[in-house]
Structure formats: structure tokens, C-alpha cells
Amino acid sequence: MLTMDQKIILAIAGVLSTVIIGVLVTFLYWVGNNVVDLKTDTAVITVKVEENHKMLSVLWDDFLEKKNGNLARLDVQASK
């Protein structure tokens, strides 16, 4: 037979274990949710970077064509 003190201790232990499990589950849910958000944000940033690269490549090629006479050429042989 359990004494009143033992019953109180068991009740407190049960409540504490329930609270600890609840906090742990909530924390794991929060971490999982943030990982999904991070992956989504990363995918959006990747698309934006690819679009910027395409746009800047065209602008850079246009710049090189216009400034071709003023740029150092790497494919020319040095004179002897």
C-alpha cells in the first residue's frame, strides 16, 4: 500500500514527465517546421540567383562586345 507522500510524489513525477514530453515534442515540431521553411527559402533564393545570372550574362556579353577594342586579349601571341 502506498502512503500519501508516495502518491503525491508519483503524481508530481507523472505531471513532470508529461510536461517534459510535451516540451520535447513541441521543440521537435518547431525544428522540423524551421527546416522546411529553410529549404523553401533556399529554393527561392536559388531560382533568383539563376535568373540574375542569366540576366547579367547577357549584359556582360554585351559589355564585352562593345568594349572589345579596349580590353586585354588573352588569346594573342606575344611578339618576339
N, C-alpha and C positions, 0 to 999 in steps of 0.2 A: 504494500500500500504506500502511496506517495504522500508525503507530508505537504502542507500548504506551501511551504517555501520551495519545495521541489517543483510543484505545479506552476508556481509563479515563474521560476527560472526557466522551465520548459516553455511556457507561453512567451516569455521575452525572447528566448532563443528562436522560437518559431517565427515571431514577428521580425526579428533582425535578419534571419535568413531570407525571408520573403522580400524584405526591403533591399537587401544586398543583391538578390537575384533580379529584382525589378530594375535596379540601377544599372546592373551589368547588361541586361537586355536592352535597356534604353540607350546605353552608351554604344553597344554594338550596332544598333539600328542607326544611330547618328553617324557613326563612322562609315557604315555601308552607304548611307544616303549621300554623304560628302564625297565618297569615292566616285559614285555615279555622276554627281554634279561636276567633279573634276574632269572625268572622262569626256563629258559633254562639252565643257568649256574648251578642253584641249582640241576636240574635233572641230569646233567652230573656229578656233584660232588657226588651226592647220589650213582650213579652207581659205580663210582670209589671207594668210601668208602666201598660199599658192596663187590666189588671184592677184595679189600685189606683185609677185614675181613675174607673172605673165605680163602685167601692165608695164612694169619697169624694164623688162627685157625689150619690149618694143621701143620704149623711149630711149634706152641705152643704145640699141642698134641704130636708131635714127640719129642720135648724137654722134656716134662713131662715123656714120656715113657723111654727115655734114662737116665734121672736123678731121676728116681723113688726112688732109694735107698737113695738118698741124700736130699730128701725133707721131710719136716714135714708132717705127715699124720694126717688128721683131723678126720678120722673115727675109730681110735684106742681108745679102752677104757684105761683109766689110771689104773695103778696097785694100789692095796690097801696096 
